[in-house]
Amino acid sequence: MNRLQNRRNKKRFTELLEEFVCRKNCDLQNALNLISKTGSRKYKTVTLAAQNLYDSLRHGNTFSSALKNCSVIEFDVLYVSFISFAERCGSLEQTLIFLKDKCLREEENNSKVIEACVYPAFVIIASVAAGILFFVYSKSFSDEIYDSILFSFCFLILFCITAFVILKKLLGTNKLYEAFLAAGFLIKGGESLANAVKDAVNILGYETREGQLFAQAGKKLSYGVSLKAAFELDSWNKSLQSELEDAFFYAENTGGENDVFEKIAIWLNEQDKKRRAVCFKLLEPFFIFGTGIFLLIFLMNIVLPVFNQGTMIL
C-alpha cells in the first residue's frame, strides 16, 4: 500500500473510531466490531483493519500493541504513542479527537499544496508537449538553434519543479507547529514535559535538525533543566532561534507551564497563516515572471537566428 492510500485509510479509520467512541458512546471493542461490519467497498481496508484490531483485543492485547502490529494499515510511531498515553491516562476520547483533527489538518494542507501546484503542473505538461511537437515537425533549424530552444524548455521545467518544491515546503504541514501542539496536548493530559517532548520528535523526524533539537531538549528536561534553557539553539538557525524566543516570551506572559507548548503552537500557527497568505498572493506573479523569461529566451533563440540568416542572404 502506498503512503497516500495508507494516510487516507488511517484518516477514515480515526474518523469512524472517534464517531463511535466519542459521539455514540460505544466501548472500544464494540466500536471496532461495528466498523468491521460497515461493508464499505471504498474503504474495505479500514473494515479489515478494524476486524484485525478487534480480534487482537479479544486475545488480550492492548489497543496500542494491536495498532503497532496491525498488518492492514500502518500506524506510525506517534499514533501508537498517543494511544498508549490514552491507555495510561484514561483519555481515549480526547486522544481520538486530537488524532482526528490532526488527520484533517494533514488532508487540508495536502489539498492546498495540490491546488497551488495545478498551475505549475499545467505549465510543465504544456511546455513538454509543445517541445515534443516542435522538435517533431520542425526541420529547418540548425543544431545550434535546436540546442538553444531545448535550453529554454529545460529552464521552464526546472523553474516549475523548483517552484513545486518551494510550494510544498511553504504550504505543506508545518511539522514544528504539529510538534508543539502534540507536546502541549500530552502535557495538559498529564504527561511529563520530558516524555511529551520526546514523543513530539516522531513528528519532526530524528534526522532533522528540529527533531534533534526536541530530542536533546527532552534529555535536558529529564535532567531538570528549565524549559527555556532546554530549547536553546546553536547558531545554525538564527531565524528559528528568534522565532522560538519570541514564542516562549509570548507563552510565559500569557499562561502557566502547562500552557506553554499550546501557546507556542498557536503563535506558530498565526505566523504560518500570514506566510501562506503572502505565498498565495505572490503565486500568480511569480509564475507569470517565470513564464515570461521562458518566452523571452524561446523567441530570442528562434527569431534572432532567423533574422540573422535573412540579413546574411540579403
Solvent accessible surface area in square Angstrom, and as a share of the most:
residue,aa,sasa,rsa
1,M,128,0.57
2,N,100,0.51
3,R,211,0.77
4,L,81,0.40
5,Q,69,0.31
6,N,23,0.12
7,R,63,0.23
8,R,104,0.38
9,N,1,0.01
10,K,24,0.10
11,K,38,0.16
12,R,84,0.31
13,F,0,0.00
14,T,0,0.00
15,E,34,0.15
16,L,17,0.08
17,L,1,0.00
18,E,8,0.04
19,E,49,0.22
20,F,24,0.10
21,V,9,0.05
22,C,23,0.14
23,R,154,0.56
24,K,109,0.46
25,N,123,0.63
26,C,26,0.16
27,D,92,0.48
28,L,35,0.17
29,Q,76,0.34
30,N,62,0.32
31,A,0,0.00
32,L,0,0.00
33,N,33,0.17
34,L,67,0.33
35,I,0,0.00
36,S,20,0.13
37,K,145,0.61
38,T,64,0.37
39,G,63,0.61
40,S,41,0.27
41,R,231,0.84
42,K,161,0.68
43,Y,52,0.20
44,K,129,0.55
45,T,34,0.20
46,V,1,0.00
47,T,14,0.08
48,L,92,0.46
49,A,0,0.00
50,A,0,0.00
51,Q,72,0.32
52,N,53,0.27
53,L,0,0.00
54,Y,38,0.14
55,D,53,0.28
56,S,20,0.13
57,L,17,0.08
58,R,161,0.59
59,H,152,0.68
60,G,67,0.64
61,N,73,0.38
62,T,77,0.45
63,F,7,0.03
64,S,14,0.09
65,S,39,0.25
66,A,4,0.03
67,L,1,0.01
68,K,150,0.63
69,N,115,0.59
70,C,14,0.08
71,S,99,0.64
72,V,39,0.22
73,I,1,0.00
74,E,130,0.58
75,F,15,0.06
76,D,58,0.30
77,V,102,0.59
78,L,9,0.05
79,Y,7,0.03
80,V,21,0.12
81,S,22,0.14
82,F,0,0.00
83,I,0,0.00
84,S,33,0.21
85,F,1,0.00
86,A,1,0.01
87,E,74,0.33
88,R,146,0.53
89,C,59,0.35
90,G,71,0.68
91,S,17,0.11
92,L,41,0.20
93,E,81,0.36
94,Q,104,0.46
95,T,0,0.00
96,L,0,0.00
97,I,75,0.38
98,F,21,0.09
99,L,4,0.02
100,K,35,0.15
101,D,53,0.27
102,K,25,0.10
103,C,10,0.06
104,L,72,0.36
105,R,53,0.19
106,E,31,0.14
107,E,54,0.24
108,E,93,0.42
109,N,15,0.08
110,N,42,0.21
111,S,59,0.38
112,K,60,0.26
113,V,15,0.08
114,I,116,0.59
115,E,119,0.53
116,A,3,0.02
117,C,12,0.07
118,V,93,0.53
119,Y,92,0.35
120,P,2,0.01
121,A,47,0.37
122,F,136,0.57
123,V,15,0.09
124,I,41,0.21
125,I,120,0.61
126,A,43,0.34
127,S,6,0.04
128,V,60,0.34
129,A,48,0.37
130,A,49,0.38
131,G,7,0.06
132,I,103,0.52
133,L,103,0.51
134,F,42,0.17
135,F,67,0.28
136,V,81,0.47
137,Y,165,0.63
138,S,21,0.14
139,K,171,0.72
140,S,98,0.63
141,F,44,0.19
142,S,44,0.28
143,D,109,0.56
144,E,123,0.55
145,I,9,0.04
146,Y,44,0.17
147,D,92,0.48
148,S,37,0.24
149,I,0,0.00
150,L,91,0.45
151,F,122,0.51
152,S,0,0.00
153,F,14,0.06
154,C,68,0.41
155,F,53,0.22
156,L,4,0.02
157,I,48,0.24
158,L,117,0.58
159,F,32,0.13
160,C,0,0.00
161,I,85,0.43
162,T,65,0.38
163,A,3,0.02
164,F,85,0.36
165,V,89,0.51
166,I,81,0.41
167,L,8,0.04
168,K,120,0.51
169,K,168,0.71
170,L,51,0.25
171,L,0,0.00
172,G,11,0.10
173,T,44,0.25
174,N,30,0.15
175,K,109,0.46
176,L,21,0.10
177,Y,27,0.10
178,E,3,0.01
179,A,0,0.00
180,F,0,0.00
181,L,31,0.15
182,A,1,0.00
183,A,0,0.00
184,G,1,0.01
185,F,43,0.18
186,L,1,0.01
187,I,11,0.05
188,K,112,0.48
189,G,36,0.35
190,G,63,0.60
191,E,22,0.10
192,S,56,0.36
193,L,37,0.18
194,A,13,0.10
195,N,70,0.36
196,A,0,0.00
197,V,0,0.00
198,K,81,0.34
199,D,30,0.16
200,A,1,0.00
201,V,1,0.00
202,N,44,0.23
203,I,21,0.11
204,L,9,0.04
205,G,16,0.15
206,Y,133,0.51
207,E,141,0.63
208,T,46,0.27
209,R,140,0.51
210,E,49,0.22
211,G,0,0.00
212,Q,85,0.38
213,L,10,0.05
214,F,0,0.00
215,A,23,0.18
216,Q,103,0.46
217,A,0,0.00
218,G,0,0.00
219,K,120,0.51
220,K,74,0.31
221,L,20,0.10
222,S,63,0.40
223,Y,178,0.68
224,G,66,0.63
225,V,57,0.33
226,S,70,0.45
227,L,20,0.10
228,K,95,0.40
229,A,36,0.28
230,A,1,0.01
231,F,6,0.03
232,E,119,0.53
233,L,19,0.09
234,D,104,0.54
235,S,81,0.52
236,W,87,0.30
237,N,36,0.18
238,K,133,0.56
239,S,88,0.57
240,L,13,0.06
241,Q,46,0.20
242,S,57,0.37
243,E,46,0.20
244,L,4,0.02
245,E,84,0.38
246,D,74,0.38
247,A,0,0.00
248,F,4,0.02
249,F,135,0.56
250,Y,87,0.33
251,A,0,0.00
252,E,89,0.40
253,N,100,0.51
254,T,69,0.40
255,G,30,0.29
256,G,45,0.43
257,E,101,0.45
258,N,88,0.45
259,D,43,0.22
260,V,6,0.03
261,F,0,0.00
262,E,54,0.24
263,K,52,0.22
264,I,0,0.00
265,A,0,0.00
266,I,78,0.40
267,W,47,0.16
268,L,6,0.03
269,N,40,0.20
270,E,80,0.36
271,Q,56,0.25
272,D,8,0.04
273,K,115,0.49
274,K,126,0.53
275,R,91,0.33
276,R,26,0.10
277,A,51,0.40
278,V,82,0.47
279,C,14,0.09
280,F,81,0.34
281,K,159,0.67
282,L,105,0.52
283,L,31,0.15
284,E,116,0.52
285,P,72,0.46
286,F,87,0.36
287,F,1,0.01
288,I,101,0.51
289,F,131,0.55
290,G,0,0.00
291,T,35,0.20
292,G,36,0.35
293,I,53,0.27
294,F,18,0.08
295,L,85,0.42
296,L,105,0.52
297,I,38,0.19
298,F,35,0.14
299,L,95,0.47
300,M,91,0.41
301,N,28,0.15
302,I,29,0.15
303,V,82,0.47
304,L,84,0.42
305,P,32,0.20
306,V,70,0.40
307,F,134,0.56
308,N,81,0.42
309,Q,86,0.38
310,G,30,0.29
311,T,78,0.45
312,M,161,0.72
313,I,147,0.75
314,L,190,0.94
